[in-house]
Amino acid sequence: MSRPVSYFPISPMMLFPNAMGSFSVYLWQGNDFVLYTRSGQTFTEKHRQTLYNNGVKEIYVQSEDKPHYEKYIEENLGSILTNEALPLEDRSRVFYEASSSVVQSVFSNKLPGALSSAYFNRVSAVVENSIRFLSSGHSLSTLGPFISHDYKTYTHCIHVFIFLVAILNTYDLDEPEIFECGLGAILHDLGKTKIPKNILNKRGALTLGEREIIESHPMHGVSICSLLPLSQNTINCILFHHEKMDGSGYPAGLRGDDIPLPVRAIAIADIYDALTSARPYADAMAPYEALKLMRHKMHKELDMDVFKRLVAVLGGANML
């Protein structure tokens, strides 16, 4: 007996003129799914206009074609995110779903000694195509509803990327530098793929030996990326994101101005997202409570100027 066919909805605005979809598109008509375009067919402006003229708000793709649809979104992500004809909420959803798909595939695959260039190119493309979108005035507020507070390493890396770009946009940095730091944010916890799950997800207190294993993840991250063409900004974000202003961090015990600005920013983005997410050993804190803890209990460890900028961008995005 054949399995029933299932479908998932997408916006008609996702049919980009001159782009070819390796998936068929269906309409819901007369209590049934009706074929609209076939796999391998190039979409045209007429396809989209016809749907708009007929008031069609959703079109459908078969669930078995979801990998093809996700690849199509990746390939057209830059066009989607810069298309101001698309509602900001739709673009935010596409960004979050596309970045989650790519980063999850990196973190869920059993990595060999080094990250492959194919995976690296996919991650780089997501970062490159997202920087300008994340730099726009209202993108952070529309991304708020998508930011999950149930901690997963890959979603945590996406959140740190979002918060880091928001912070760095308050400084006079050029786009290539923000790209390098954003890439470091996406990859900053890649080394955790080398940490045993029973230690990573332990609910109780860690032993000294277990803590040493956990604290090795920045070095593992740099090692996994050692064959890739990374800038110093990217390497710094991966290697030093647990350094603290008072010198109590790891792996190098850097302090004060010896810690580069992007690293001070990623450290704050990392801590904030961790505190506001439910982890195996701690419940999620409300944003205000997390910021209060950072301000009053961690002020010696954090760059307070960077911290104030995080508070400002969160407040401006109505995320407090």
FENQUI-V745657 format. One line per field, one symbol per residue. phi: phi as a letter, one per 20 degrees, with the letter a starting at -180 (. if undefined). psi: psi as a letter, one per 20 degrees, with the letter a starting at -180 (. if undefined). burial: b if it has 9 or more other ideal C-beta (glycine too) atoms within 8 Angstrom, else e. A space follows every 10 residues. Layout:
# FENQUI-V745657
phi=???
psi=???
burial=???
This chain:
# FENQUI-V745657
phi=.fffedccec fgffeegmdd debedcdecl mbedfdcegn eefcffgfff fffemfeccc cfgfeggfff fffgfdggff feeffeggff ffffgfffff fffffffeef fffcffffff fffffffffd gfffefgdff ffegfeffde fcgffgffff gffffffffe dedefgffff ffffffefdg fffeegffef dfeefefgff fffgfeffff ffffefeeee ffgffgfffd fdfcgeneeb edmfblffeg ggffffffff fffffedfdg dbffefgfff fffffedcff edffffgfff gfffffeldd
psi=pqqqpqqqqr qhiinppjqp pkqqpqqopl krpppgqqpi ppqrhhgghg gghjkphprq qqhijghhgh gggghjgghg hjnihpqhhg hggggggghg gghhhghiqo qbhqpqhggg hgggggggih ghgiiqhjhg hiigiioqjo pqghhghggh gghgggghii rmqrghhhgg hhghghjhjh iiiipphhgh jphaqqrggh hhggiihhhg ghghjhjqmq rhgggghghj ijqqhjjjar iikqqciioq ghghghgghg gghghjqorh jqqpqqgghg hgggghijhh hqohggghhg gghgghjlj.
burial=eeeeeebeeb bbbbbbbebe bbbbbbbeee eebbebbebe eebeeebbee bbeeebebbb bbbebbebbb bbbbebbebb bebeebebeb bbbbbbbbbb bbbbbbbeee beebbeeebb ebbbbbbbbb bbbbbeeebb bbbbeeeeee bebbbbbbbb bbbbbbbbbe eeeeeebbbb bbbbbbbbbb bbbbbeeebb ebeeebeeeb bebbbbbbbb bbbbbeebeb eebbbbbbbb bbbbbebebe bebbbeeebe ebbbbbbbbb bbbbbbbeee eeebbebeeb bebbbeebbe bbbeebbebb bbbbbebebe
